[in-house]
Every structure is written in structure tokens, then in C-alpha cells.
């Protein structure tokens, strides 16, 4: 009303008798009685021909009754007299949207410039909205972007702000933003049918796809963070283990911190095993995504390399099939070697039972003889039987280490193996074994099917996860080995343990050297193998260097056992031994050494012939 009074005051100065006619004409125009309004505005102009408000309203009324050219003429006169925002806006609106119909492109271009000038003179949200609308219609993309940005910054409460921002986002292929903005516009009053038409143009579909892409990226990011955390925790545990072992009392079977580490390692291995299985759906998803992304990229380029797409699809399907199948393939396992009867080595059996009593644990239920150089223990039975300490205990003894093995040293090494029983190391490990087996089955299937390649996401995952899981599980076994060493050294002396482990390492290298050489010679001349356990090694500096290397190697995070020298360094801190030294050789406990060594040689001969 203030503006209207100012207009009346201006007219009163030049034609006071026309003020009443001007008011009546304005009321007729507001009532959309444009014909009467035109007559009265003309009457006013007869008295005040340069009164721009009358010219403006006359021109607008003429345009509204369809007399556009005449109306434009009066509107231009008003602008020529005074380039006020009101005059500029009235002409612009009439040019762009005359008599309920859109103006021509040229008229809209002129209207755009008029709105631009009006907005510069008197910034106004309505003018900005109209200018933005024309920028969109005239394909002035830069202006449309700039003007929409101004609306977003200064007038977020307006419906057109969100409508235009939705269009801008769609043009920029920001589909999620476009969908969100059009829904905000709907909440502010945009008709549902307009919203639905916009969404049905492809915005909703693309937004949905991008939502899933973002969720997938978050999932993959969290998964990668989990892998990284597992690796870092494994590194921390390895460092903590080394620190604990160095600081622990060597004359105690296991300190409180070492027991805590063992417990935490068990939980970590269980979690890492669980993480492997929950990673498999992610890996399957990545395989699909990689193949689909490459295919989509070629489609966008306008090319479809049929052979490449076929390789990707087939490779992806084979990989997924191999992964799923690896979880259900059951690999039959057989105990190595054969059972050693009591009658064959009564002294050895008596030793294992006496040692069990000394170490306050159950004795082995079975001794199995093999042709190699193994010396280890394990338990077989159900999980319940192992957890309740009712499983069958087995010791594996390779004939290849028995030559020149002194009973005192042998007893200390067997005490180490009994240490695993004492600490219940053999009662668990199901998760680690299962995960390792499943990874190996998956890897074997991929190799057989030609999918073990650099570009295969599943194969790279397998490499990375096997590396992480190996580091964690091997860190746990290194701790177990050191604690078992301590049991051996505390009961039978650190010197006896050092002698025994040195013998096992040396004989393993020596027997492998002699056996390989004899097998190669026998194959070359096509003769039967000599008794591999009666062969004597000549002076061989290379062989001695290999033994020294095995004893003096540095412990790495990939080792299941610390290096012999590191183990000796720790056991040397132990003072005294609980048991008196034993005399004699290990072979003294066996009734028929020759028959046993010939039997083991025959087993190797059969394997050579089969190969």
C-alpha cells in the first residue's frame, strides 16, 4: 500500500483530477475486468500522457486481453520514461508469458535481460525465480547454475529453489541429490504428478543404483578397514610376544602375560577365521562388480568386445563357482606312516609313558613311524573329545632322524612335544586348520581353472588374506613353540634340548641330501634303492653350510617356529634340570633296526616308481 500511495501522490502532482480514475482502473485490473481497466487507464493518460504507472498497467491489461503488440508498445513507453524494476518486470513478464501463452525465443531473451536488470536494481526472490526459469528455458546453462546457486544460498525456503536445484543436479548426473531435491519441492507444494514425471524420467532408477553403489563402497571400505586392522593387530601381537618372552621368567613354565597372550591369540585366530568366511560374499560381489564395470565402460564407449566380455563373464562365474565349491569339498586326510607296535620298540614306548608321568600329562596313545624326518604330536578325535582331553594322542616319528640320536637329547625333544600336550596346544586349532584348508582348496581350484591371475579380484584377496592369516596364526604357533621349549629345558636341561634340536635340524638336511642323491642315482641306472638309512655322508662343506644356515637363520613373521638359535638363546637362561641324564642311543630301544629301515626304504621306492 505504501508503494501505491506514492504512485497516487506522483499522479496528483500532474493530474489531480485523474487520481480517482486511476484508482478505479487499478481496481478493475485487479478484478480482471481488463476492458474497463483499459478505458479508464486511457482516460488517465489523456490527462497525464507521461505517467509511467498508467502506461505500465495499461500495457499489461492490453496484453491480458490479447492485444499484445499494442500492450508491448505502452509497456516499452513506460520503460523508456523510467527504467524502474516495476516497469522492467512488467515488460519482461508480458514478453515471456503473454496472454497465457509463452513468448517467442527472441522475446524470452529480451525478457531475460530485463529481469536481469531489474534484479540488479532491486534484488528480489520472485525476480530471481523468473530469471532462473528463463535461463533454463533458454539453455543458458552457466547462468542457470549461477542463479540456482543464489536461490539455494539465499532462498532455501522457496519451492522453485529445490525444483531448479533438482533439475541442475540431474543435469550434473547427481541423481541422489536430484531425487532428494524434487521430494523437498513436493513437500513445499509441487504437484505430485510433476514430481512423478521427473522421477520416472530415469532419476529414481539412477538414484537407486547410486544408493547401492554408495552402500557398497561403505561396505567395502569397512571390510578393507577390517583387513587392515587384522594385519596391524597381528603385527602388534607379534611384537608383544617377543617383548613378553624376553621379559618373562625363564624358569617358570608360563607367565601370566604369556597365558594372556595365548588366550588373546586364540580369540584373534577365531575372529580372523570368521572374518574370512564373511569376506567371501564381499569377494563375490567385487568379482561381479569388476566384470560389470568393465562391460559398462565399453558400452559407454560404444564398443562391445565380445571375446573380452565372454572371458570376463566366464572367468567371473568360474571364480564364484570355485569359491563356493571350496567350502563344501571334503578332503580326506590320512594319518602319516604306520603304527609302531609296542613289541617293535618297547623301550621307546616305556619312555613316552614315563615322560608323561614326569610331565603330569597323558601319554601318547599311538606312535606312527614315517620314512621322513618328522617329530611332532597331534590329537585326533571330535572337538568335544579334544576339549575334554579325551582325544587320542599321536606322535609322529621319522626314521630319518634316528641315526646317531642320543637318548638324552631325544628325550628333551620329545619333552618339547609333550609340552604341547601340557599346554593343550593340540586341543584346538580347528578354526585355523579349516580356514587354511578352505583357502588351499579355493587356490587349487583357481589354479586348475586358469583363474589365478593378477586381474582376478578373488585371487588377489586370497593372496592378501592368506598373508594376514598366516602372520597371525604363525605368531601364535611361535609362542607355543617357545613355551614348549621351556617345558623341555626345565625338565631335561637346556643343553640336552639344544643338542636334540640341533640333531633334528642337521639330520633333516643330511637325510634329504642323501635321499635325493640316492634316488637320482638309482633312477639314472635303473636300480633299486640302497637302504637310505644306512648311507653315510662324505665330507661336504656345502652340506655343512646348509645346516649352519638352518640353525642360524633369522626368525621371520612367516615362520611357524622361531629359529633354532633364538630358541637356544631363550632356553640357555634356564638353570638346572629335574631329570637325570639318560645314556645310550635311540636305536637301542628298537628290536629290529634293519627290518624297519628296509621297510621305510621300500615305501620310498614305491613312491619313486609311482612318480
C-alpha positions in Angstrom: 0.0 0.0 0.0 2.9 2.3 0.7 4.1 2.0 -2.9 0.6 2.6 -4.2 0.2 5.8 -2.2 3.5 7.0 -3.6 2.1 6.4 -7.1 -1.1 8.4 -6.3 1.0 11.2 -4.9 3.0 11.4 -8.1 -0.1 11.5 -10.2 -1.7 14.1 -8.0 1.1 16.5 -8.9 0.5 16.4 -12.6 -3.2 15.5 -12.9 -5.0 15.5 -9.6 -8.4 15.1 -11.2 -7.3 11.7 -12.6 -6.4 10.1 -9.3 -9.9 8.7 -8.8 -9.9 7.3 -12.4 -6.5 5.7 -11.8 -7.7 4.1 -8.6 -10.9 2.8 -10.3 -8.8 1.5 -13.3 -6.5 -0.3 -10.9 -9.4 -1.9 -9.0 -10.8 -3.1 -12.4 -7.5 -4.5 -13.4 -7.1 -6.4 -10.0 -10.6 -7.7 -10.6 -9.5 -8.9 -14.0 -12.1 -6.6 -15.7 -9.4 -5.6 -18.2 -11.7 -3.9 -20.8 -12.9 -1.4 -18.2 -9.4 -1.0 -16.9 -8.1 -0.2 -20.4 -10.8 2.5 -20.9 -10.0 4.2 -17.6 -6.2 4.0 -17.9 -6.6 5.6 -21.4 -8.7 8.4 -19.8 -5.9 8.9 -17.2 -3.2 9.1 -19.9 -5.2 11.8 -21.7 -4.5 14.0 -18.6 -1.1 12.6 -17.8 0.5 11.1 -21.0 3.9 10.6 -19.4 2.6 8.8 -16.2 4.6 5.6 -16.5 2.5 3.7 -13.9 -0.6 4.2 -16.1 1.3 3.2 -19.2 2.6 0.1 -17.5 -0.8 -1.0 -16.2 -2.5 -0.2 -19.5 0.1 -2.2 -21.4 -0.3 -5.2 -19.0 -4.1 -5.1 -19.3 -4.0 -4.9 -23.1 -1.7 -7.9 -23.2 -4.1 -9.8 -20.9 -7.0 -9.3 -23.3 -4.9 -10.5 -26.2 -3.8 -7.1 -27.7 -0.2 -8.0 -27.2 1.5 -5.7 -29.7 -0.4 -2.7 -28.5 0.3 -3.7 -24.9 4.0 -4.1 -25.7 4.0 -0.6 -27.1 2.7 1.0 -24.0 5.0 -1.1 -21.8 8.0 0.0 -23.8 6.9 3.6 -23.4 6.8 3.1 -19.6 10.3 1.6 -19.6 11.6 4.4 -21.9 10.2 7.0 -19.4 11.6 5.2 -16.3 13.7 2.0 -16.1 12.3 1.1 -12.7 12.1 -2.5 -11.5 8.3 -2.5 -11.8 8.4 -1.3 -15.4 11.2 -3.7 -16.4 9.4 -6.7 -14.7 6.0 -5.9 -16.3 7.5 -5.8 -19.8 9.6 -8.9 -19.2 6.6 -10.9 -17.9 4.5 -9.8 -20.8 7.2 -10.7 -23.3 7.9 -14.1 -21.8 4.3 -15.1 -20.8 1.9 -13.0 -22.8 -1.9 -13.7 -22.5 -1.4 -17.2 -21.0 1.0 -18.3 -23.8 4.7 -18.4 -23.9 6.6 -15.8 -25.9 9.0 -16.4 -28.7 12.6 -17.2 -28.0 13.6 -13.7 -29.0 11.0 -12.3 -26.6 12.3 -14.5 -23.9 15.8 -13.5 -24.5 14.8 -9.8 -24.2 12.7 -10.7 -21.1 15.8 -12.4 -19.5 17.9 -9.3 -19.9 15.0 -7.1 -18.4 14.7 -9.4 -15.4 18.5 -9.3 -15.0 18.5 -5.5 -14.9 15.5 -5.4 -12.6 17.1 -7.8 -10.2 20.3 -5.8 -10.2 18.3 -2.6 -9.4 16.2 -4.2 -6.6 17.2 -7.8 -5.7 14.0 -9.9 -5.2 13.3 -13.6 -4.8 10.4 -13.6 -7.3 12.5 -11.8 -9.9 15.4 -14.3 -9.3 13.0 -17.2 -9.7 11.7 -15.8 -13.1 15.2 -15.1 -14.3 16.3 -18.6 -13.4 13.3 -20.1 -15.2 14.1 -18.2 -18.3 17.8 -19.2 -18.1 16.7 -22.9 -18.0 14.3 -22.4 -21.0 17.0 -20.5 -23.0 19.6 -23.2 -22.3 21.9 -20.7 -20.6 23.5 -23.4 -18.5 26.1 -21.3 -16.8 23.6 -18.6 -15.9 21.1 -21.3 -14.7 23.8 -22.9 -12.5 24.8 -19.5 -11.0 21.2 -18.4 -10.4 20.2 -21.7 -8.9 23.2 -21.4 -6.6 21.9 -18.0 -5.5 18.5 -19.4 -4.8 19.9 -22.2 -2.7 22.2 -19.8 -0.8 19.6 -17.1 -0.1 16.1 -18.6 -0.5 16.1 -22.3 0.6 12.5 -21.9 1.8 11.1 -21.5 -1.7 9.6 -24.3 -3.8 11.3 -23.2 -7.1 14.7 -23.3 -5.3 14.5 -27.0 -4.8 12.8 -27.6 -8.2 15.6 -25.9 -10.1 18.3 -27.5 -7.9 16.8 -30.9 -8.7 17.0 -30.1 -12.4 20.6 -28.9 -12.1 21.6 -32.0 -10.1 20.0 -34.2 -12.8 21.9 -32.4 -15.5 25.1 -32.9 -13.5 24.2 -36.6 -13.1 23.9 -36.2 -9.3 21.0 -38.5 -9.2 20.7 -38.9 -5.4 20.6 -35.1 -4.9 18.1 -34.7 -7.8 15.8 -37.2 -6.1 16.1 -35.6 -2.7 15.6 -32.0 -4.0 12.5 -32.9 -6.1 10.9 -34.5 -3.0 11.7 -31.4 -0.9 9.9 -29.4 -3.7 7.0 -31.7 -3.4 6.8 -31.2 0.3 6.6 -27.4 -0.4 3.7 -27.8 -2.8 5.0 -29.1 -6.1 2.2 -31.2 -7.7 2.8 -35.0 -7.2 2.3 -35.7 -10.9 5.2 -33.3 -11.8 7.3 -35.0 -9.2 6.5 -38.4 -10.5 7.2 -37.4 -14.1 10.6 -36.1 -13.1 11.4 -39.3 -11.1 10.1 -41.5 -13.9 12.5 -39.8 -16.4 15.2 -42.1 -15.1 16.2 -40.1 -12.0 14.7 -42.5 -9.5 16.3 -45.6 -11.1 19.7 -44.0 -11.3 19.5 -42.7 -7.8 18.6 -46.1 -6.5 21.6 -47.6 -8.3 23.9 -44.9 -6.8 22.4 -45.6 -3.4 23.5 -49.2 -3.7 26.9 -48.1 -5.1 27.5 -45.9 -2.0 26.3 -48.6 0.4 28.6 -51.0 -1.4 31.5 -48.6 -1.1 30.9 -48.2 2.6 30.7 -51.9 3.0 33.9 -52.5 1.0 35.6 -49.6 2.9 34.6 -51.2 6.3 35.8 -54.6 5.0 39.2 -53.2 4.0 39.5 -51.4 7.3 38.8 -54.8 9.0 41.5 -56.4 6.9 44.0 -53.7 7.8 43.0 -53.9 11.5 43.7 -57.7 11.5 47.1 -57.1 9.9 48.0 -54.4 12.4 46.8 -56.3 15.4 48.8 -59.3 14.2 51.9 -57.1 14.0 51.2 -55.8 17.5 50.7 -59.3 18.9 54.0 -60.4 17.3 55.8 -57.5 18.9 54.1 -58.1 22.2 55.0 -61.8 22.1 58.7 -61.1 21.6 58.7 -58.5 24.4 56.9 -60.9 26.7 59.3 -63.8 26.0 62.3 -61.6 26.6 61.0 -60.3 29.9 59.4 -63.5 31.2 61.0 -65.6 34.0 62.6 -68.5 32.0 62.3 -70.8 35.0 58.5 -70.6 35.0 56.6 -72.8 32.6 54.4 -69.9 31.5 54.0 -66.4 32.9 50.6 -64.7 33.4 51.3 -62.4 30.4 52.2 -65.3 28.2 49.0 -67.1 29.2 47.0 -63.9 28.4 48.7 -63.7 25.0 47.8 -67.3 24.3 44.2 -66.6 25.1 44.1 -63.5 23.0 45.8 -65.2 20.1 43.2 -68.0 20.2 40.4 -65.3 20.1 42.1 -63.4 17.4 42.6 -66.6 15.2 38.9 -67.5 15.7 37.8 -64.0 14.7 40.2 -64.0 11.7 38.7 -67.3 10.6 35.2 -65.9 11.0 36.3 -62.8 9.0 37.4 -65.0 6.2 34.0 -66.5 5.7 32.1 -63.2 6.0 34.6 -61.8 3.4 33.5 -64.3 0.8 30.2 -62.6 -0.1 32.1 -59.3 -0.4 34.6 -61.0 -2.8 31.8 -62.5 -4.9 30.3 -59.0 -5.0 33.6 -57.5 -6.1 34.0 -60.1 -8.8 30.6 -59.3 -10.2 31.2 -55.5 -9.9 34.5 -55.6 -11.7 33.1 -57.6 -14.6 30.0 -55.4 -14.8 32.0 -52.2 -14.6 34.3 -53.2 -17.4 31.4 -54.2 -19.6 29.6 -51.0 -18.8 32.7 -48.9 -19.6 32.8 -50.5 -23.1 29.1 -49.9 -23.6 29.6 -46.2 -22.8 32.5 -46.1 -25.3 30.1 -47.5 -27.9 32.1 -50.8 -28.3 31.3 -54.3 -27.2 34.4 -56.6 -27.5 32.5 -59.9 -27.5 35.6 -62.1 -26.7 36.7 -59.9 -23.8 33.2 -59.7 -22.3 32.9 -63.5 -22.7 36.2 -64.0 -20.9 35.1 -61.7 -18.1 31.7 -63.4 -17.6 33.0 -66.9 -17.8 36.0 -66.1 -15.6 33.7 -64.5 -13.0 31.3 -67.4 -13.0 34.2 -69.9 -12.7 35.7 -67.9 -9.8 32.4 -67.8 -7.9 31.8 -71.4 -8.5 35.3 -72.4 -7.3 34.9 -70.2 -4.2 31.5 -71.7 -3.2 32.6 -75.2 -4.1 35.7 -75.0 -2.0 33.5 -74.6 1.1 31.8 -78.0 0.5 34.6 -80.2 -0.8 35.8 -82.6 1.8 39.4 -83.6 1.5 40.0 -87.0 3.1 43.0 -86.9 5.4 45.0 -90.0 6.4 47.5 -90.4 9.2 51.0 -90.4 8.0 53.2 -93.6 8.2 52.1 -96.7 10.1 51.6 -97.6 13.7 54.7 -98.7 15.7 53.7 -101.7 17.9 55.0 -102.0 21.4 56.8 -105.2 20.5 58.8 -103.3 17.9 60.2 -100.7 20.3 59.3 -101.5 23.9 62.0 -99.1 25.2 60.5 -96.2 23.2 57.0 -96.9 24.4 58.2 -97.1 28.0 60.0 -93.8 27.7 56.9 -92.0 26.4 54.8 -93.3 29.3 57.4 -92.5 31.9 57.8 -89.0 30.5 54.1 -88.4 30.6 54.1 -89.2 34.3 57.0 -86.9 34.9 55.3 -84.0 33.0 51.9 -84.7 34.6 50.1 -85.3 31.4 48.6 -88.3 29.4 51.0 -90.4 27.3 50.7 -90.8 23.6 48.2 -93.5 22.5 49.9 -94.1 19.2 53.3 -93.8 17.7 53.5 -93.6 13.9 56.7 -94.3 12.0 57.3 -92.4 8.7 60.2 -92.6 6.2 61.0 -88.9 6.7 62.4 -86.7 9.4 59.3 -85.6 11.3 59.0 -85.4 15.0 55.7 -84.0 16.2 52.4 -84.7 18.0 48.7 -84.1 17.4 45.4 -85.3 18.7 42.6 -86.9 16.7 39.0 -87.1 17.7 36.0 -84.9 17.8 36.0 -81.4 19.1 34.3 -82.4 22.2 36.8 -85.2 22.9 39.7 -82.8 22.4 38.2 -80.1 24.6 37.6 -82.6 27.4 41.2 -84.1 27.0 39.8 -87.4 25.8 41.1 -87.4 22.3 43.7 -89.9 21.0 47.2 -88.6 21.2 49.6 -89.5 18.4 53.3 -88.9 18.0 54.9 -88.9 14.5 58.5 -90.2 14.4 60.5 -90.0 11.2 63.1 -92.8 10.9 65.4 -90.3 9.0 66.4 -88.6 12.3 67.2 -91.6 14.4 70.7 -92.4 13.3 73.2 -91.2 15.9 70.4 -89.7 18.0 71.3 -89.9 21.7 68.6 -90.9 24.2 69.2 -87.9 26.4 68.9 -85.4 23.6 65.9 -87.3 22.1 64.2 -87.3 25.5 64.4 -83.5 25.6 63.0 -83.1 22.2 60.1 -85.4 23.0 59.5 -83.4 26.2 59.1 -80.4 23.9 56.3 -82.3 22.1 54.7 -83.3 25.4 54.8 -79.6 26.3 52.2 -79.0 23.5 50.0 -81.6 25.3 50.6 -79.9 28.7 49.6 -76.5 27.3 46.7 -78.0 25.4 48.0 -76.6 22.1 46.8 -79.8 20.3 43.3 -79.5 21.7 42.4 -76.5 19.5 43.4 -75.2 16.1 40.2 -76.3 14.3 39.4 -72.8 13.0 42.9 -72.2 11.7 43.0 -75.7 10.1 39.6 -75.3 8.5 40.3 -71.8 7.1 43.7 -72.8 5.8 42.2 -75.9 4.1 39.4 -73.9 2.6 41.9 -71.3 1.3 44.1 -74.0 -0.2 41.1 -75.7 -1.9 40.0 -72.3 -3.3 43.5 -71.6 -4.5 43.9 -75.0 -6.1 40.5 -74.7 -7.9 41.5 -71.3 -9.3 44.9 -72.5 -10.5 43.3 -75.6 -12.2 40.7 -73.4 -13.9 43.3 -70.8 -15.0 41.8 -68.0 -12.8 44.9 -67.4 -10.7 45.7 -64.2 -12.5 46.6 -60.6 -11.5 43.3 -59.1 -12.6 41.2 -61.6 -10.7 39.9 -59.8 -7.6 39.2 -63.1 -5.8 42.7 -64.4 -6.3 44.3 -61.2 -5.0 42.0 -61.3 -2.0 43.2 -64.9 -1.4 46.8 -63.8 -1.5 46.3 -60.9 0.9 44.1 -62.8 3.3 46.4 -65.9 3.4 49.3 -63.5 4.1 47.4 -61.9 7.0 46.0 -65.1 8.4 49.4 -66.8 8.1 51.1 -63.9 10.1 48.5 -64.2 12.9 48.4 -68.0 13.2 52.2 -68.3 12.9 52.7 -65.8 15.6 50.6 -67.9 17.8 52.5 -71.1 17.0 55.8 -69.4 17.6 54.6 -68.6 21.1 53.5 -72.2 21.6 56.9 -73.5 20.5 58.8 -71.3 22.9 56.6 -72.3 25.8 57.0 -76.0 24.8 60.8 -75.5 24.6 60.7 -74.2 28.2 58.9 -77.4 29.4 61.7 -79.4 27.8 64.6 -77.4 29.1 63.1 -77.1 32.7 62.8 -80.9 33.0 65.7 -82.3 30.9 68.1 -79.4 30.7 68.8 -76.7 28.2 71.9 -78.4 26.9 70.1 -81.7 26.2 67.3 -79.7 24.4 69.9 -77.8 22.3 71.7 -81.0 21.4 68.4 -82.7 20.4 67.1 -79.8 18.3 70.5 -79.4 16.6 70.5 -83.1 15.8 66.9 -83.0 14.3 67.8 -79.9 12.1 71.1 -81.4 11.0 69.7 -84.9 10.2 66.8 -83.3 8.3 69.2 -81.5 6.0 71.5 -84.5 5.8 68.8 -87.1 5.1 67.2 -85.0 2.4 70.6 -84.6 0.7 71.5 -88.3 0.9 68.0 -89.5 -0.1 67.7 -87.2 -3.1 71.2 -88.1 -4.4 70.5 -91.9 -4.0 67.1 -91.6 -5.7 68.6 -89.7 -8.6 71.4 -92.2 -9.0 69.0 -95.2 -8.8 66.7 -93.7 -11.4 69.6 -92.9 -13.7 70.9 -96.5 -13.8 67.5 -98.1 -13.1 68.4 -100.0 -10.0 66.7 -100.4 -6.7 67.4 -98.0 -3.8 70.0 -98.8 -1.3 69.0 -98.7 2.3 68.6 -94.9 2.7 69.1 -95.0 6.4 72.5 -96.7 6.2 74.0 -94.2 3.8 77.0 -92.3 5.1 77.7 -88.7 4.1 81.1 -87.7 2.9 82.9 -84.6 3.9 80.7 -81.9 2.3 81.3 -78.3 3.0 78.2 -77.2 1.2 76.0 -79.6 3.3 77.6 -78.3 6.5 77.0 -74.7 5.4 73.3 -75.6 4.7 73.0 -77.0 8.2 74.6 -73.9 9.7 72.3 -71.7 7.7 69.2 -73.6 9.0 70.5 -73.2 12.6 71.5 -69.6 12.4 68.7 -68.1 10.2 66.8 -65.1 11.4 63.3 -65.6 12.7 60.7 -64.1 10.3 57.0 -63.4 10.8 56.3 -66.2 8.3 58.0 -68.8 10.5 55.8 -71.3 12.4 58.9 -71.9 14.7 61.5 -69.4 15.9 64.9 -70.0 14.5 66.9 -72.7 16.4 69.4 -70.1 17.6 66.7 -67.8 19.0 65.2 -70.8 20.8 68.6 -71.8 22.2 69.2 -68.2 23.4 65.9 -68.3 25.4 66.4 -71.8 26.9 70.0 -71.1 27.9 68.5 -68.7 30.5 67.0 -71.8 32.3 69.0 -73.1 35.2 69.2 -76.8 36.1 67.1 -79.8 35.1 64.7 -82.0 37.1 65.6 -85.3 35.5 68.9 -87.3 35.5 70.7 -87.6 32.1 70.0 -90.7 30.0 72.7 -92.8 28.2 72.6 -94.8 25.1 71.2 -94.3 21.5 67.6 -94.1 20.4 68.1 -97.2 18.1 68.8 -99.2 21.3 65.0 -99.0 22.0 64.2 -100.8 18.8 64.3 -104.6 18.4 64.9 -104.8 14.6 66.5 -101.6 13.2 67.5 -103.3 9.9 63.9 -104.5 9.1 62.4 -101.1 9.9 64.9 -99.2 7.8 64.4 -101.5 4.9 60.6 -101.2 5.2 60.9 -97.4 5.1 63.2 -97.6 2.1 60.7 -99.8 0.3 58.0 -97.2 0.9 60.1 -94.5 -0.7 61.0 -96.9 -3.6 57.3 -97.5 -4.2 56.7 -93.7 -4.3 59.6 -93.2 -6.7 58.2 -95.9 -9.1 54.7 -94.4 -8.9 56.2 -90.9 -9.8 
